[in-house]
Every structure is written in C-alpha cells, then in structure tokens.
C-alpha cells in the first residue's frame, strides 16, 4: 500500500477535510474540481475505503476518513521535514500552527510575537484560539503543531512544558465585590457568572465552586472575547473566575476587584506538542522562542 500513496493525494485529502468541500479545496489548491475528485478517488481505491460522505452542502469524513486523518498530517509533515533536511536551510522557514486560549493570547502574545517575527521572518504563524480540550485534541491529531494550555493534560501522547505560573481568582466590579464582602454570596444570588461558556475549563471550575457553596441560582453569560467579558463585568453585570494575568491591568487600575475571601485556584500555563514527534525546523524555532521568552519574563518579574 505504501508505494501507492503520494503526497498530492494526501494534501488534497487534508485540504478537503479542512475545507469540508471539494470545490473550496480545489480553489485553495489551484486545481479544477475534477482533479480534486480524482485525487480522492485514487486515495480511496488505494486504501479500499470511502473517506468522505457527500452531503447536500459539502462533505464530512467517514469513520475510515477519521482514522486516516492523523496519518495524513504526519505524512505531509514528514515530507516537509525531509525537504528541510535535504535543502539544508540555514533559517527556519514555513508554517507553524499554534493554538491557545484567547484569555492567554490577549495579555501575553502581543509582546512576544514581534520578537518572534523579527528573529524568524520566514516563519508563517497560524494562530488560533480554542479551549483546553480542543487544543489537546488538535495537537494529538497532528492538526496543530503547538498548543498553550492552562493545565498539564497528563496524557501520554502529549509533552507538556511549563511556561507561566498563574492562578484563577473571582473578580467583578468594585461595588459587587464589596457587597460580597459585607453580606456574603447569598446577597448576590441573582447575579450572573460571566465566562467563555461550558467548554472552558474556567467556567467549569466556577460552576463547581458555586455548587460546593450550595448556590444553584446563578445564571451564566458567555462571551468569546476577553475584552467583552471584562467590559461587562466593569458595568456590574456579574462575576467571573479568571486568571490573574488576564485581568492584571484592570485590578491595578481599580476597575475590577478580587474577591479576597475566595481561595485562588493554581494554574500552570504550558506548551504542549505531540510526544515523540520530530518537530520541523520552524516549529522547533517557534517552540524555543516561546520558552525563552517566558523564561526571561519569569526572571524579570522576580528581579
């Protein structure tokens, strides 16, 4: 079977999977649609399995297609690594796929990225946001090269490298937090808990804390944006359980206050990648730069 596989068909397969459409994949690859169809048909004949189910609009992977997906990514990544070795590139060049929580990206990455691009101008960083479980799945499936998560996943197929110690704290508008201090949580039982939705580990922990207090009347309000979340809290519309680093400026300015009576929940943001995987030159360069940046930040803060 191996001798019948080729890079073009694998790249076409991955592109169709990501675009969920033969026509969109053809446009992205610069092919006519019949070429995309031919590549997929050849691959299905080689593997002896249908890889896509045709839908009224687009396509989706079959069970066999889902099994092939991680191997297709590895196939393409091995080809990229081989090309880099053979051409002897002096400077890392190519695409690096990085995924992190939006609440981590906002306070940290704007300061880190300029130095990355200055040092490695030929690296093309594809940055996406997501939640811990999503990031773990994407890295495990070879769809993402590097991920940044707030806790060690403790799974065998992922390598976790600590970056930054942090803690989750309850925060809200000064008037709301002061009322909790004077009257307790019961006084604001109709207040909303503001977060990123049920898929976010912070929101799950917030719900657990409130359940332990026997408070089931709190309702949730979810946003995709950290800035929207903070602005809503500053208007006094609710409380949130967030990393200190995500609200440091607002706490220092007095726009938000921490609920001091609540014990902070430790976090350790870290970089993850697939265990045992040889990283390409640009991914290795990006990884090293991220580690060096946060190591410098740690020493600066201690100094």
C-alpha positions, 0 to 999 in steps of 0.5 A: 500500500505504501508505494501507492500513496503520494503526497498530492493525494494526501494534501488534497485529502487534508485540504478537503477535510479542512475545507469540508468541500471539494470545490473550496479545496480545489480553489485553495489548491489551484486545481479544477474540481475534477482533479480534486475528485480524482485525487480522492478517488485514487486515495480511496481505491488505494486504501479500499475505503470511502473517506468522505460522505457527500452531503447536500452542502459539502462533505464530512469524513467517514469513520475510515476518513477519521482514522486516516486523518492523523496519518495524513498530517504526519505524512505531509509533515514528514515530507516537509521535514525531509525537504528541510533536511535535504535543502539544508536551510540555514533559517527556519522557514514555513508554517507553524500552527499554534493554538491557545486560549484567547484569555492567554493570547490577549495579555501575553502574545502581543509582546512576544510575537514581534520578537518572534517575527523579527528573529524568524521572518520566514516563519508563517504563524497560524494562530488560533484560539480554542479551549483546553480540550480542543487544543489537546485534541488538535495537537494529538491529531497532528492538526496543530503543531503547538498548543498553550494550555492552562493545565498539564493534560497528563496524557501520554501522547502529549509533552507538556512544558511549563511556561507561566505560573498563574492562578484563577481568582473571582473578580467583578466590579468594585461595588459587587465585590464589596457587597460580597464582602459585607453580606456574603454570596447569598446577597448576590444570588441573582447575579450572573457568572460571566465566562467563555461558556461550558467548554472552558475549563474556567467556567467549569471550575466556577460552576463547581465552586458555586455548587460546593457553596450550595448556590444553584441560582446563578445564571451564566453569560458567555462571551468569546472575547476577553475584552467583552467579558471584562467590559461587562463585568466593569458595568456590574453585570456579574462575576467571573473566575479568571486568571490573574494575568488576564485581568492584571491591568484592570485590578491595578487600575481599580476597575475590577476587584478580587474577591479576597475571601475566595481561595485562588485556584493554581494554574500552570500555563504550558506548551504542549506538542505531540510526544515523540514527534520530530518537530520541523525546523520552524516549529522547533524555532517557534517552540524555543522562542516561546520558552525563552521568552517566558523564561526571561519574563519569569526572571524579570518579574522576580528581579 
